[in-house]
Amino acid sequence: MSSSFLEMPRRQMLTASVAALAGAGLASWCRPVRAEGHPPPTYLEWKDGESMKVFNATAVETRRAVLGTSLVTPADQLYVHNLLAPPAAAIVARPEAWALQVEGVKKPRALSLSELKGLGQVTLATVLQAAGNGRAFFPGKPAGIPWTVGGAGCVVWGGVPLRRVVEALGGLQGGSHYITATGGEVLPEGVDPLTVVFERSVPLATLEDALLVWELNGQPLPLAHGGPLRLIVPGYQGVNNVKYLRRLAFTAAESQARVMARDFRLAPPGARPDPSQPPVWEMPLKSWIHAPLTERGKLPSGRLQVQGVAFGGTQAVSRVEVSVDGGRQWQEAELVGPDLGRFAWRKFALNVTLPAGRHTLVSRVIDASGREQPRERVENAGGYNNNSWLDHAVTVQLS
């Protein structure tokens, strides 16, 4: 087993990290999400509306002040983004009826969810993040959901390593360079399936860490997050973590589906995306501050604690630095709480003393390979991969 998987027993890990989340996916006490005053779609009605910002019926963002208050993001506070309407809820009511077709292996066939579970289970904590998280900070206002920081969370998945599935099916056929995953959404009639099907390809090297998951924070994977079965590619942007996983193939070439070939490409500003441009794959390293915030008024001057979260994409976090003067001077913050592995985020904190007035607080993360979070974003037409520490600054007013 890869060292990236949590080594502690599954029950112990869940007890230690998710105890505070008991029933998070089924909470009945929270105020439900409501879009523009209308009742929410059924698959989102269990979300905590107090913690969420609603864009539409298929996209909700976690509020900045909520992020990081728990190391593991409760399911009812986790963002949602679906490009297509989800399948009928019956698929999670009868999860054992779900089957996954696996191709590009020596013994290709369909595997039921029960058969996948029979191959064993591991747990893995990862950051899940929308590719456009931080899009709202692009001055050109690219089309798409205007995420700030809340299109992200850190959760614990339960499932089987994909490489174990490949081994059970005799290994790869050979000649494969990509893992191509297809979602099970119902496609509209009368259109070319390649224009709408949710099908993404990632490099074959991700086989080392990829999971097929059926649990989120110790509970059955809900429909809103891809249940009953989802592909998780640790360290890769959320769009590559295909929901409602129906087909998984090891292929020589990338998928020709529009969501792979044309969308989610790092096209220059003003350009139309095409297959020659880099795909949106790995998450860049990133951090942001979630406290203190003064959106609802001033805070008293004096001693306060700066808090935030940081992650390294496919690399572990080495350290985090904080500036209280807009990036002119930096201090090393303390990494707080348990380390859930290189794909999870780390909480950080720094005690500071500040006088009355306006202060610009920023953070930057340095990963285990020495990479440093950049000051500026990389401009692109889609507003993807924004990890600029300057864009993610917060300004506080102290009295």
N, C-alpha and C positions, 0 to 999 in steps of 0.2 A: 504494500500500500504506500502511495506517495506520502511524503512527510507533510504535504499541504493539508491532508485530511486530519481532522481532530483526533488525537490519539486517546483521549480519555474515553471511558465507556459511554455509550450513547445516553443511557439514563442519567448518569452523573452530570454529563455536559448540559443536558436539557434542564436538569434541576438547578444547576448553578447559574445558567445564563438566561433561562426563560421562565423562572419561577414567577417573576412579576407579571408575566404575560398570560397567566391562566385565563383561558376563555377569551383571549383577545380577539380571535376570529369570530366569536359568537356573542360578543358583548351585547347585552340587551339594554344596558343603562345609558349608552351613548346617544347623542343626538344624531340621527342619520344624515348622510349627505343629501343635499337637495340642490338641483340644478335650476337656477332662475326661478325658484319658488315652486317648481313642479315636483311631484313625487319622484324619487330616484328609481332607476331601473332596478329590478329585483336583485340582480347580481351585485349591486353596490349598496343596498340598503343597510347592511350591517356595519358600514364604515362610520368612524367617529367624525361627524360633521364639524365639531368644534375644532378639530385638528387639521381639517382639510380645506383647501381652496379649490372650488369647482370651476373647470373650464367648460366642459360639456359632459354628456352622458358617458363618454368613454375616456375622459382624462381628468384626474383629480390629483392635486399636488399637496404634499405635506407642508404645513406652515413652518417657517424658519425657526420660530421659537420652540417648536416641538421637537425638531430634529436633534438627536444627540442627548435628549433627556434620559433616554435608556440606551445602553450599548447595543442591544438588539431591538430593532424597530418593531413594535407591536403590529400584528397583521392589520388591525383596524385603523392604523395610522399610516400604512404604507401606500405610496402613490400608485396610481393605476394609469396605464396608457394602452389602449387597444386601437390598432389601425383599422380593424374590421370588427363588426359586431361579434360577440362571443357566441359559441354554439349554445344549444338549448341546455338548460340546467340539469336535464336528465342525465347528462354524461357524468356528472359528479355524484348524482344520486345512486347510480349503478356503476361505480368505477371499475369493478372487476370485468365488466363487459367490454372495456376499452382494449384495443389491440394496436400494437405498433408493428409496422412492416419494416424490416431491416434488410437492406440491399447492399451489395458490394462486399459481402463476406462470403466465405466458402460454403456456408450452409444458410442461404437466405431464406427467411420465413417470417411469418407474423408471430409476435410474442404477446401474450396477454399480460395484463398488469400483475396477475398472480404469478405468472412465470418469472417476470422481472423481479418481483419481491423474493422469489425463491433463490435468486442469485446472491442474496445478502443485501445488507443496508449499511450505509455510512452516513455521517452527518458532516456538513461543511458550512461554515459561515462565510458569506460573500457580501460585498456591496452590490446592490442591484441599482442601476442608474439609467435613466432615459438618455439616449444619445444627445438630445437637445437640451439637457439640463444646463442652465446658464445662458440659454438663447436670448432671454429677455435683456441681457446686458449688451448684446451686439447693437451698435448704434444704427446699423442699417435695417434693423427689425426684420430679419428673415422670416419667411412664411413658416408656419408651424406653431405648435403650442408654446406660449411664452413662459417657459419654465424659468424660475429663478434658481433656488437651490433645492427645492422640495421634490424634484423628480428623482429622488434617490432614497435609499434606506439600507440598513445592514440587517440581514436575516439569516436564519439557520435552515438549511435545506436538508431533507432526508430522502435518500434514494440510492441507486446503485451506480458505481463507477461505470462509465460507458465502455472502458477497456475490458471490464469483466464480461460485459455482454458480447463484445467482439470475440473474446476467448471462447465463450460458450458456443458460439456459432462457427468455430473452426478457424478464426483469424481472418485477416483481410485477404481479398482476392489478389491484390497487387495492382499497381498503376494508379492508385488513388492519391490525390493531393488535397482533397477537401472533405469535410463532413457537411453534408447538405441535409437540412432539416425542414420538414413541411408541416405546417399547422393544419388543424382539423376544422377550421371555420367553414361554414356553409357559404359557397360562392354564389354570387348572383348569376342568373341564367342569361344567355344571349351575349356574353362578352368573352373575349379571349382569356382563358384561365391564367395565363402568364402575366396578365396586366393587373390581376387582383390577388392571386394566391400568395399567402404569406410563407415564403420559402427563402431561407438564408443559408449561405455557405460560409464556413470558417476554415482556417488552415488545419490540416491533418494533425499538426503538432499539438493542437488543443485536446486531442484524445487522452493525453496523459492526465488531465485534471477534470475533464467534462463529466457531468452527472446526468442521469435520467431521474427526475425527482417526482415524488408523489406526496411529500410533506413540506409544510411551511411552518416553522417555529413549533414543531412537534404535533401539528394538527394536519388532517387531510388537506391537500392543496385545494384552495377554493377556486371556483370558476373565474373570479376576477383576476386571479394570478396564474391561470393556465391549467387548472385541474381538468382532468385527473392526472395528466402526465406532461411534464415540461422538460426541455433541454436546458441545462445550466452550463454556461461556458465561463468559468471563473475569470475575472479580470477583464471581461469583454462587455461592451455596452449592451444595454438591455435588449435592443432590437435583435441581437444574435441569440438570445435566450428564448427560443421559439416555444410558444404556448400551444396547448392542445395537441401535443406532438402525435402525429399520425404516421409519418413516414420518416425514416432516417436512412440515408444512403451515403456510401463512401464513393466519391466521384472523382473523375480526372479533371473536371472543369467546374467553375463556379456555376451556380444556378442562373438560368436565363430569365427568371421571374423579375418583373420590374422592381420589386422591393430590394432586389440584390443588384441587378444590372444597371439600374438608372437612379434609384433612390438611395439615400444614405451613402453618398459618395462625397469626398472632400473636394468639391469643385471650387475654383476660384470665384470670388465675388462677381456676380453678374453673368457667370457662365452657366450653361445647362449641364447637369451631371451626366456622365456617360461611363461605360465600363473601363475606360483608360485611366480614370482617376482613382486614387486610393479609396478602398472601402472603409466605412466606419466599423472598426473592429475593436482593438484594445482601448480600454479607458486610460487616459493620461492621469498621472498623479495629481491629487487635488486636495484642498482643505478649505474650510470656511469657519467663521465664527457664528455661533448661534446665541450667545449671551455675553455681555448684557446687550439688550436692545432698548431703545427709547421711543418706540413707535407710539406708545400711549402716554407719553409725557416724559418729564425730566427725571433723572435719578440723582440722588445726593452725591456730591463729590467725596473724595477720600478713597478708602481702600475698597476695591472690588475685584471680582475674579472674572477673567476672560476665559470663556469655554468654547470649544468647537470640536469638530471631527476632521480626520485626515485619513486618506488612503492612497495607496501606491499603484493602483491598477493591478498589474500582474506581479508587482514587487511588494515586499514588506515595507512598512514605515520604519525609518531609522530615527528621525527626530522631527520636531515641529518648532518653528520660530514664530514669535508674535511681535508686532510693532504697534505702538499706540500713537505714533506720529505719522501715519500714512506711508510707512515704509522707509523712513530715513534711518532709524535705528531698530535693531532687532534683539530680542531676548529669547532664550530657549525655554519652551514650555515643558511642563511635566506630562508624560503619557500616563493617563489615569485608567485604572481598571484592568481587567484581564485582557490578554492578547489572544484573540480567537483565531489567529492564523493570518497568513500573508494576504489573503483575499478579503479579509474583513477590514472595517475601518477601526481606527484608534481614537478614543476620546483624549482631548488634551485640555490643560488648564494652566493659567498663569495668574498669580496674584499681583496686582499693580495698585499704585496710589496715584490718583489723578485729581488735578484741581478743577474748579468750576470752569465751564466752557465747552466748546465742541472739540471732539477728539475722533480721529479716523483710525479705526482698529482693523488690522489686516493680519493674515496668517499665511505661512508658506510651509510646505512639507518637503522633506528630503527623504528619498527612498533608500533602500539597502544598496542600490547600485551607485548612489551618489547623485542621481538626478535631482534637480531642484525645481519646484513649482515656479513657472515663469511669471513675470510681471504682466506681460501682455497676452492677449488671446491670439490664436491663429485665425485670421479672417477666412471665412469660407461661405459659400452661397447658402448652405443649409443651416448655419448656426449651430454646428456640432462641436463637441469636444472642448467646450470653453473651460479652461482651467486657470485663467488669469487670476492671480491673487488680488490685483487692483480692482478688477470687476466685482470681486466678491467681498470687498471692504464693507464695513458698517460704520456709520457715523453716529455717535452718541452725544447727547446734550446733558451735561451735568450741572447741577445748581449748587 
